[in-house]
Amino acid sequence: MHDAPYDPQKAHEYYMRIRKLKGRQKGAQQPPPAQPQGRRPKGVLSPREKQKVELKQNIQTLGLKLHNLEQLIQKKEAILKQDQAQAKSKANKNSKAKGDKPVDKAKARSDAKKYRQSHKQSLKNKAKQSRSKGGGQSHKDHKPKPDSKKSIADLKALATKVKGQLAIAKQKLAAL
């Protein structure tokens, strides 16, 4: 290719002749200096840390709610067992006292039929009223019952729902 060896002085002269100096462009700004990653002002949390804190609080509140629901279910079941035991003992006492009188099913059937025929319209009105939403109230005015007023089945369903929410919250926390 070239027979001449490399001459650094000639190369420098060539560079000085052909170089084009470029100045600062108007309007260009230097980016602000980046903050070091490890340091944040006190009390400032990253979005991920905020999410973790919120999830932990959510898990605590759901756990407390589940605990309260389970206690309420146990209380209601105990009360129900007491009531059933009392009703059973009353029924046993009544059956012993009325043991002398045989029950006439045919007479009871005819009495019920006579009552239905004589009160036909009032029974229809009662049935219609019970079918309507809230006994004539609009659905918007419906307020949910507090937990203490709900049935055991409703409480168990609510507890299952809370358990599901709790499991989801724990999964989310573990994923972070």
RADAJO-V661986 format. One record per helix or strand. SS is the DSSP state (2 for helix, 1 for strand). FROM is the first residue (numbers start at 0). TO is the last residue. Records with the same first field share a line. If there is no record, write none. Layout:
# RADAJO-V661986
SS=FROM-TO + FROM-TO
This chain:
# RADAJO-V661986
2=7-17 + 46-96 + 104-117 + 119-130 + 132-134 + 138-140 + 146-148 + 151-174
